[in-house]
């Protein structure tokens, strides 16, 4: 079991600096006396698991780009985005790259072009690479199913429901909830987005006849430092509980090794056979995926989907 990615443990950065994106749940929306399918595009802040939901009309590249543009307008431009290898995400990343290349030719937009987004794709057939996204998708789908059920709403009401689901997700506790009323509140994603659980600052914070703005800023800074310290001491250690694969037992694959590629839709006797052409390592210098050319094509797969042919390798 590897270390957590750097994007998951980076502290004190602007919200949604490192973002994950995933599509889920097509459902019916009433429009002009007929129903249409809509999808939800989920953006998550990788370090504190905050979510942002966008309603999209389709799964094509244009809809994906529109969702990203709306997300940037409301949350700011991220430095990096991770997603699976869906064709809509691949197309969106390509068009963003081409757009930034065009902007670089313009002297006015040269500064903006330097702030391009780094878009990273997880290997195909490797949902565990995006486990942080899959878990949040499950929670959002459960909240939507409880709120909508099988009924179809208008587009405005659907967006309102998504806002409520977003609020509930960002109010969920990240640390243990204590039954003692004198204990500290559990950390939630909203602590890192708006400073506390509720959607508005308490009126007492701004009460009084003479307001000391310098003291107010100093107090807000001290609260922010305390929140991040709790994130480091309470929440972060709970993510890295290595309950399995604690020691090195498997020999890492290398270029030139013969492997079978596991495919759940193919009988084991018909697994594609190939020789590893190139391996990819993570930040901890462990091989996590590889490219394997076979008779039916070249595949990029995680090593958990590969079986070594040599019998002397464990």
C-alpha positions in Angstrom: 0.0 0.0 0.0 1.6 3.3 -1.1 1.7 6.7 0.5 -1.0 9.2 0.0 -0.6 11.4 -3.1 1.0 14.8 -2.5 -2.3 16.5 -3.6 -4.1 14.8 -0.7 -1.7 16.0 2.0 -0.9 19.5 0.9 -2.0 22.0 3.5 -2.7 25.7 3.5 -3.4 26.2 -0.2 -6.3 28.0 -1.8 -9.5 26.0 -1.9 -9.7 23.6 -4.9 -6.1 24.2 -5.9 -5.9 20.4 -6.5 -9.2 19.1 -7.8 -10.7 15.8 -8.8 -13.6 15.5 -11.3 -16.1 12.8 -11.9 -19.5 12.3 -13.7 -22.4 10.4 -12.1 -26.1 9.6 -12.1 -28.1 10.5 -15.2 -31.6 11.4 -14.2 -34.8 12.9 -15.7 -35.4 16.7 -15.7 -38.6 18.3 -16.9 -38.1 20.9 -19.7 -40.8 22.3 -22.0 -43.4 19.6 -21.2 -40.9 16.8 -21.8 -38.2 15.1 -19.9 -34.5 15.1 -20.7 -31.5 13.3 -19.2 -29.1 15.3 -17.2 -25.8 14.4 -15.5 -24.0 15.7 -12.4 -20.3 16.7 -12.6 -18.7 16.5 -9.2 -15.6 18.5 -8.4 -13.8 17.8 -5.1 -11.0 19.4 -3.2 -8.5 16.6 -2.7 -7.0 17.6 0.6 -10.2 18.3 2.6 -12.8 16.5 0.5 -15.0 19.6 -0.2 -17.4 19.1 -3.1 -18.8 21.3 -5.9 -21.7 20.1 -8.1 -22.5 21.2 -11.6 -25.5 20.1 -13.7 -24.5 19.2 -17.3 -26.7 18.5 -20.3 -24.6 15.7 -21.9 -21.3 13.8 -21.7 -19.6 15.4 -24.6 -16.6 17.7 -24.6 -18.5 20.9 -24.9 -20.6 20.2 -21.8 -17.4 19.2 -19.8 -15.7 22.4 -20.8 -18.7 24.5 -19.8 -18.8 22.7 -16.4 -15.2 23.5 -15.8 -15.6 27.1 -16.8 -18.5 27.5 -14.4 -16.5 25.8 -11.7 -13.5 28.2 -12.2 -15.8 31.2 -12.2 -17.1 30.3 -8.8 -14.2 28.5 -7.1 -11.1 29.9 -8.9 -8.8 28.2 -11.3 -7.2 25.0 -10.0 -3.5 24.1 -10.6 -4.2 20.4 -11.3 -7.2 18.2 -12.1 -7.4 14.4 -11.9 -10.0 12.3 -13.6 -10.6 9.0 -15.2 -10.0 8.3 -18.9 -13.5 9.2 -20.1 -13.6 10.4 -23.7 -15.2 13.7 -22.6 -12.4 14.4 -20.1 -9.7 13.5 -22.7 -11.3 15.8 -25.2 -11.7 18.6 -22.8 -8.1 18.5 -21.7 -7.0 18.5 -25.4 -9.1 21.6 -26.2 -8.0 23.4 -23.1 -4.4 22.8 -24.1 -5.0 24.0 -27.6 -6.8 27.1 -26.2 -3.9 28.0 -24.0 -1.5 27.6 -26.9 -3.5 30.1 -28.9 -3.6 32.5 -25.9 0.1 32.4 -25.7 0.3 33.9 -29.1 -1.5 36.9 -27.8 0.6 39.4 -25.9 -2.4 40.6 -23.8 -3.2 37.0 -22.6 0.4 35.8 -22.1 0.2 36.2 -18.4 -3.0 34.1 -18.3 -1.5 31.4 -20.5 1.2 30.8 -17.9 -1.5 29.7 -15.4 -2.6 26.7 -17.4 -4.2 23.7 -15.7 -2.3 20.4 -15.3 -4.8 17.6 -16.2 -3.9 14.1 -15.1 -5.7 10.9 -16.1 -5.8 7.8 -14.1 -5.0 4.5 -16.0 -7.9 2.8 -17.6 -9.7 -0.1 -15.7 -8.3 1.3 -12.4 -11.1 2.7 -10.4 -9.1 2.4 -7.2 -6.8 5.2 -8.5 -9.8 7.5 -8.0 -11.1 6.0 -4.8 -11.4 9.5 -3.2 -13.8 10.4 -6.1 -15.8 7.2 -6.1 -16.6 7.5 -2.4 -17.9 11.0 -2.7 -19.9 10.0 -5.7 -21.6 7.3 -3.6 -22.5 9.8 -0.9 -23.8 12.3 -3.3 -25.9 9.7 -5.2 -27.4 8.5 -1.9 -28.3 12.1 -0.9 -29.9 12.7 -4.3 -31.8 9.5 -4.3 -33.2 10.3 -0.8 -34.1 13.8 -2.0 -35.5 13.1 -5.4 -36.4 9.5 -5.5 -38.0 8.6 -8.8 -39.7 12.0 -9.4 -38.6 14.4 -12.1 -38.2 18.1 -11.3 -37.7 21.2 -13.4 -34.2 22.3 -14.1 -34.3 25.2 -11.6 -35.5 22.9 -8.8 -32.9 20.3 -9.7 -30.2 22.9 -9.4 -31.6 23.9 -6.0 -31.5 20.3 -4.8 -27.9 20.1 -6.0 -27.0 23.2 -3.9 -28.6 21.6 -0.8 -26.7 18.3 -1.4 -23.5 20.3 -1.9 -24.2 22.1 1.5 -24.8 18.8 3.2 -21.7 17.2 1.8 -19.6 20.1 2.9 -21.1 20.0 6.4 -20.3 16.4 7.0 -17.7 15.7 9.8 -14.2 14.7 8.8 -13.1 13.9 12.4 -14.8 12.1 15.3 -18.0 13.6 16.6 -18.0 13.8 20.4 -21.1 13.5 22.6 -19.7 16.1 25.0 -21.1 19.6 24.2 -17.9 21.2 25.7 -15.7 19.5 23.1 -14.6 21.2 19.9 -16.8 20.9 16.8 -15.7 18.2 14.4 -13.8 19.5 11.3 -15.9 19.8 8.2 -15.0 20.8 4.6 -16.9 24.1 5.2 -14.4 25.0 7.9 -11.8 25.3 5.1 -14.3 27.0 2.6 -16.2 29.5 4.7 -14.6 29.2 8.2 -17.3 27.3 10.0 -20.2 24.9 9.6 -23.0 27.4 9.2 -23.4 29.3 5.9 -23.1 32.8 7.6 -20.7 34.3 10.0 -22.2 34.8 13.5 -23.5 38.2 14.2 -21.5 38.5 17.4 -18.3 38.6 15.3 -19.3 42.0 13.9 -21.1 43.4 16.9 -19.9 46.4 18.9 -19.7 50.1 18.4 -16.0 50.2 17.5 -14.8 47.6 15.1 -11.1 46.7 15.2 -10.5 45.3 11.7 -6.8 44.6 12.5 -7.9 42.4 15.4 -10.6 40.8 13.3 -8.1 39.8 10.6 -5.7 38.5 13.3 -8.5 36.4 14.9 -9.5 35.0 11.6 -5.9 34.1 10.9 -5.5 32.4 14.3 -8.7 30.4 13.6 -7.4 29.3 10.2 -4.1 28.1 11.7 -5.9 26.2 14.4 -8.2 24.5 11.8 -5.2 23.4 9.7 -3.4 22.1 12.8 -6.4 20.0 13.7 -6.5 18.8 10.1 -2.9 17.7 10.5 -3.3 16.0 13.9 -6.8 14.5 13.7 -8.0 14.0 10.1 -4.8 13.3 8.1 -3.6 10.3 10.3 -6.9 8.6 9.8 -6.4 8.4 6.1 -3.2 6.4 6.2 -4.1 3.4 8.2 -2.3 0.6 6.4 -4.3 -2.4 7.2 -2.9 -4.5 4.4 0.1 -4.8 2.2 2.3 -3.5 5.0 5.5 -5.1 3.8 7.1 -5.6 0.4 6.3 -9.1 -0.8 5.7 -8.8 -4.5 8.5 -8.3 -7.1 7.8 -5.2 -9.2 7.3 -5.8 -12.9 9.8 -4.3 -15.2 10.1 -3.6 -19.0 10.4 -6.8 -20.9 8.4 -9.0 -18.5 5.7 -11.2 -20.1 2.3 -10.7 -18.4 -1.4 -11.6 -18.9 -3.8 -8.7 -18.7 -6.8 -9.5 -16.5 -10.1 -8.6 -18.1 -13.4 -9.3 -16.2 -15.3 -9.6 -19.6 -12.9 -12.2 -21.0 -12.4 -15.9 -20.0 -9.1 -16.5 -18.1 -8.0 -18.8 -21.0 -8.3 -15.8 -23.3 -6.6 -13.1 -21.3 -4.4 -11.0 -23.7 -0.7 -11.9 -23.5 2.0 -9.3 -24.0 5.4 -8.0 -23.0 5.7 -4.8 -20.8 7.0 -1.9 -22.9 7.1 0.9 -20.3 6.4 1.2 -16.6 5.1 4.2 -14.7 6.1 4.9 -11.1 4.4 7.0 -8.5 6.0 9.6 -6.2 7.1 6.8 -3.8 9.1 5.2 -6.8 6.8 2.1 -6.9 5.5 0.8 -10.2 1.8 1.4 -10.3 0.9 1.0 -14.0 2.5 -0.1 -17.3 1.9 -0.2 -21.1 1.6 -3.7 -22.5 1.5 -4.2 -26.3 -0.6 -7.4 -27.2 -1.8 -9.0 -30.4 -5.1 -7.1 -30.1 -3.6 -3.7 -29.3 -1.5 -1.7 -26.7 -3.0 -1.3 -23.3 -2.2 0.9 -20.3 -3.2 -1.0 -17.1 -2.5 -0.9 -13.4 -0.2 -3.7 -12.2 -3.1 -5.2 -10.1 -4.6 -6.2 -13.5 -1.4 -8.0 -14.6 -0.3 -11.6 -14.0 3.4 -12.5 -14.5 4.0 -15.4 -16.8 7.2 -16.6 -15.3 6.5 -19.2 -12.6 9.5 -18.2 -10.5 8.1 -14.7 -9.8 5.7 -14.4 -6.9 
